[in-house]
């Protein structure tokens, strides 16, 4: 099992000199704030899908263990195996993300799998040791069993000598606010049938991140918040939740001096006018890392001063260093974080780049952890 973090920040770097800091204390505070929105005594299933929201499954499992979460949710079988290895004594729930025929492997490894269709149930028919949770379709036609199929599968599971069902869940997306109350009525119908079949100990989860915000204190014995725990939602929606992506820093790898005033076509940008005696600096984060090539390129910090990003290429960004006295190769560039008395937060950077905080989080975190994740898969 991965030990709990002793320092506030967990650092991850790539081979290009980019460094990311993950704020463990912010995560722990977010967990505490989310618990305050849950029913007393309810279990928290921390979502670590999408490679731990870009941070790496093992890293965020470690954060969850330190913060006292009870279980984990993953998006793929590979993530399930990694989470199970990192936290062997905690339940790991595999969301619906693979063909039914592949569920056997995860079930035999002790992963709690999802039954969202008749085919998924039948794939587990011969595995007496399997544990699963039902996923309910609460009127959205997205994922999960509709009422008629659920009744069929529930009857089949109830007839077994030793039922394997642990509970059921559903997921309400960020745009489901208008249908949320009606969806909860569907959910309660499913839950009533489930408890009638297998008892009050059945786990019922209807509140993910937005559900907790829309209806704090829902009377269910578990919740599965995702992006809320990582501080990725807009401040207008969840102002008390802090970004866990504390900083992303790079460094200047090349300086280009502008001897005379010129208009240049730099990278994928339109023409840029630069003054005589000015300079540009290159740092190694670009389009391949998920950053845009459009007009909204944002700014960075160099020497504690804002500097505009003026262009991007596939692997690089170009920043205008005109007005900086003798800029040097190797100088720190802050994309998110603080430098001297200046700071750029995740939400501010996302607004400057005209994208959501969630999108910017995934772009940057996923880029920097990509190499280390590839190394893990080869072990």
Phi, psi and omega in degrees: 000145179283134181288155178294146182291141178263339180253161180292321186248134172258126186256137177227136181226161175247181185280000181257003179095007176273137185230135178240139175246133181249126188269102181292326180289322176298319178298314181299321178293321177296321176299315180297319180293322178293321179299324180295342179266354182262164175296146179305132178080001181291148179279143175255120174261102181287127178276125180235027179290175180055048182053052178063043183053039177088348183272345187103129183304313185297320180298313185283335170297317177302316178298318181295318178298318180294327182272355174086023177291155186267337186200174184226151175238139182230169183253341182223164178296320178300315177297323179300316180295320180292317179294321180294323177292323182283330181222071188296339182262008180246146176297140175235117182259125177269114175293171181287106181206022179205161176297148181306325183297341183267356185291335184302317181302313181293318181298319180291339179271004178090009177279139174281115184262167181258131171256106182243003182202165176298322180296321178296319179297315182294332177294336181260003188307320186266002183258095184294332183275357183296146170238137181213164170236143175284145167252129185261139169270108185263039173100007184256350181063029185263283175229157171107169182279127170286170187304313185294317178292322178299317180300321180294311183291321179300317179297319180294319180290323180295332182281350180288151178299319179231097179300150186246000186282131178261340182161202180206158181211169170214175180223128175255118181288174185294342182257015185260018186298321183289332181260005189297311183297319177295320178298323178295327176296317174301313183301316181296327177296314176300313183298321178299316179295321182294316180290326177296327181279319191234002175102169185290346182283355180299136181277128178237122181233117175238346186256109167264205186301305184290328177299321178295322180289317182292319185222077177301144175081020177304140189276054178243154188271012175199159174214156183228069179291142179247267186299335179301319182291339182260003176067037186260348183283154179304147182299329180295336181266317185222071187293336184273357182261124187268143175299131176278337172285094187283317181203152169227121183231147178228198177208153178291127178249353177199142174245133175242121182269141180251103185290321179225155182305132184215155170248120188238153167262108188248124178059223181266009184273171171283182185296140183241133176264126181236140184281161174297140181080002179276185180203155171240151176236148181248132171232151193273061168223125186215206184299321179298339179267008176094357178281147187286161174248010182276195185290328182276090184256347177077194180225166176227173176250133173226125183057033179074015179237144176293139177224130183285137170279124187253346181193165176220153168239189182300319185242000187222161168236149181243128183243142180279116180253017176300133183095351174270133182279113176051061176298149188235149169297137181099350180292146182287139174240126180255115175272315172227135179132196183237155178207119189055236182261002180262153179210148173231116180272169180303314184292320178295316180296319180296318179297319180295329180268002177061039174226171181281155175302322179299315181295315180295320177306308182295321181299311185284311182297315181297325180294314186286327180274355185303315183290316181294325176296320178297323178295320181298322183291343180269351183289000000 
